[in-house]
Amino acid sequence: MYYPMYGGYGDAATISANAIYFILLIPVMALALWAQAQVSGNFRRYSGVSNRRHMTGAQAAEAVLRAHGVYNVPIRPCQGNLTDHYDPRDNTIYLSEPVYNAATIAAVGVAAHEAGHAVQYAVSYGPIRIRSAIIPATQFGSKFSFILLMIGLILYSQSFLFIGIVLFSLTTIFQLVTLPVEFNASHRALETLEGQMLLDDEEMYGARKVLRAAALTYVAALLTSALQLLRYVLIFMGRSNRRNNR
């Protein structure tokens, strides 16, 4: 993001923080782009490979739920590509068109992952309860942090900048809590697919590749958010040091 060099934007603390940010941003963006390419590539590749049991995504999700003793979660189709998700508000798994009725390795892996989320809610998995609890605060922080940060930067107000940083940090915390949630959902999915022999060894390899690539996108999202947070913290600390040295 470009900031014009005037007013509060052009101080030494901001310039230094921006320099560090953009240097670190390069590998983070490279990881994000690579992860997204891996997700798209692996999903496309294994969407073209049928599983030997001819099990659709919807059937795989149902099988994972049954294996964990969960029976009250509807499975419904939704539009789009890679729009699969579990919605705790109506306790429903939504599977995209390339997953719901497709009997492919990719469809089974993705659907099983979403069923893993439903199982997490059914067993009150700790991290997902924490994530659900902080969603309202995260939404509030995401909405107002940028405004307060800009006011703090433009007006050179440490108070506004500090509050903006605190609110923005909620987004980073949310991304941090999301990691174990996503990793655990994939672990439950893969463990069940293998334990119930829904996929054979060769097919499990493909399902793992699809889900591991998806997990990397969450790692990249966390690193991006943490890097942005670091940028604002460095600006705040730099300005505080300048004031104390006057």
Salt bridges, closest charged atoms under 4 A:
ASP11 OD1 - ARG239 NH2 2.69
GLU62 OE2 - ARG66 NH1 3.43
ASP87 OD2 - ARG89 NH2 2.92
GLU182 OE1 - HIS113 NE2 2.88
GLU182 OE1 - HIS117 NE2 3.21
GLU182 OE2 - ARG131 NH1 3.68
GLU191 OE2 - HIS187 NE2 3.74
GLU194 OE1 - ARG208 NH2 3.41
ASP200 OD2 - ARG52 NH1 2.28
GLU202 OE1 - ARG52 NH2 3.52
GLU203 OE2 - ARG52 NH1 3.62
